[in-house]
Every structure is written in C-alpha cells, then in structure tokens.
Amino acid sequence: MRAVVETNRRALGRLFQSGLIFTRAGTRLGRDLLLAHQHLFQVMALLVRLGEGSPRRRVRGRRDAEVEALFAQVQALLARTSELSARSDGLLARRK
C-alpha cells in the first residue's frame, strides 16, 4: 500500500515539475492521478474494515463471500492506481 501511495505521489510530482500538467494530456492525467489518490483512501478504508474486531469475531460475523468481495475491491483499486501511474511514466517518457 505504501509503495502504491509513494508511486502515485512521485507521478504527480513529476507531472508538475516537468510542466506537463499545463498540457491537455497532462491535465487529464493529473486529474486521473488525483482520482487514484482518492481510490487509495478508499483502499485504506476497506483495509480498516477488514481489520475490524478480533479474528474470531471476524470469522463468525462475516461471511467468506463478503471478505472476498472486499479483497477484490482492494485489488481492483490498487490495479487501477498502478495503471494510472504507469500512464504517467509513459507520458513523461514521450515528452523527453
């Protein structure tokens, strides 16, 4: 999780430092990276939900399907954030 947050932060920083944020593609990517940042906060909230309560309580209180659904959401959000960061790297590479 920390690695994804740091990658997202670096991508946003490079976008601003390079000046690409002021281009059409850079603005779109910046907006997407900010959305990804929101997704990361959602991931953190989901992880907190998964970690609530004692292990025994979690097993009894939640169905396996619910836990699996939460893990799937976390994985999907992390994958989307990584995809956006990779797009940022690609845009910066093309501009050099």
C-alpha positions as semicolon CSV with decimal commas, in nm:
position;residue;x (nm);y (nm);z (nm)
1;M;0,000;0,000;0,000
2;R;0,277;0,241;0,092
3;A;0,458;0,168;-0,232
4;V;0,149;0,247;-0,438
5;V;0,088;0,572;-0,247
6;E;0,451;0,674;-0,298
7;T;0,441;0,588;-0,670
8;N;0,128;0,796;-0,711
9;R;0,282;1,088;-0,525
10;R;0,600;1,073;-0,735
11;A;0,398;1,062;-1,057
12;L;0,204;1,373;-0,957
13;G;0,526;1,549;-0,858
14;R;0,697;1,469;-1,188
15;L;0,393;1,589;-1,378
16;F;0,414;1,927;-1,206
17;Q;0,795;1,954;-1,219
18;S;0,804;1,880;-1,590
19;G;0,535;2,136;-1,666
20;L;0,327;1,870;-1,841
21;I;0,041;1,944;-1,604
22;F;-0,030;2,250;-1,820
23;T;-0,088;2,046;-2,135
24;R;-0,415;1,882;-2,228
25;A;-0,280;1,529;-2,178
26;G;-0,102;1,631;-1,858
27;T;-0,416;1,788;-1,714
28;R;-0,619;1,478;-1,791
29;L;-0,353;1,255;-1,639
30;G;-0,323;1,479;-1,333
31;R;-0,697;1,456;-1,279
32;D;-0,678;1,078;-1,314
33;L;-0,389;1,059;-1,067
34;L;-0,585;1,265;-0,816
35;L;-0,875;1,025;-0,863
36;A;-0,632;0,741;-0,800
37;H;-0,529;0,915;-0,479
38;Q;-0,894;0,909;-0,373
39;H;-0,903;0,540;-0,461
40;L;-0,607;0,483;-0,232
41;F;-0,802;0,637;0,054
42;Q;-1,088;0,400;-0,030
43;V;-0,842;0,111;-0,018
44;M;-0,726;0,222;0,325
45;A;-1,087;0,239;0,446
46;L;-1,155;-0,110;0,308
47;L;-0,846;-0,246;0,478
48;V;-0,961;-0,094;0,807
49;R;-1,299;-0,263;0,759
50;L;-1,125;-0,595;0,702
51;G;-0,919;-0,549;1,016
52;E;-1,203;-0,451;1,249
53;G;-1,266;-0,663;1,553
54;S;-1,094;-0,972;1,680
55;P;-1,009;-1,260;1,444
56;R;-1,276;-1,482;1,599
57;R;-1,537;-1,213;1,568
58;R;-1,444;-1,151;1,204
59;V;-1,481;-1,518;1,117
60;R;-1,816;-1,553;1,288
61;G;-1,950;-1,209;1,200
62;R;-1,874;-1,202;0,829
63;R;-1,939;-1,441;0,554
64;D;-1,642;-1,550;0,347
65;A;-1,809;-1,400;0,040
66;E;-1,811;-1,053;0,199
67;V;-1,443;-1,073;0,286
68;E;-1,359;-1,198;-0,062
69;A;-1,559;-0,912;-0,215
70;L;-1,368;-0,658;-0,006
71;F;-1,035;-0,811;-0,110
72;A;-1,145;-0,798;-0,474
73;Q;-1,230;-0,428;-0,436
74;V;-0,892;-0,357;-0,278
75;Q;-0,710;-0,539;-0,556
76;A;-0,909;-0,362;-0,829
77;L;-0,841;-0,019;-0,679
78;L;-0,470;-0,090;-0,642
79;A;-0,450;-0,217;-1,001
80;R;-0,623;0,096;-1,133
81;T;-0,388;0,322;-0,938
82;S;-0,085;0,136;-1,069
83;E;-0,219;0,163;-1,424
84;L;-0,256;0,541;-1,392
85;S;0,095;0,577;-1,253
86;A;0,230;0,374;-1,547
87;R;0,047;0,605;-1,788
88;S;0,219;0,897;-1,619
89;D;0,559;0,734;-1,674
90;G;0,472;0,678;-2,039
91;L;0,367;1,039;-2,093
92;L;0,684;1,168;-1,933
93;A;0,898;0,933;-2,140
94;R;0,737;1,051;-2,465
95;R;0,799;1,415;-2,375
96;K;1,172;1,370;-2,314
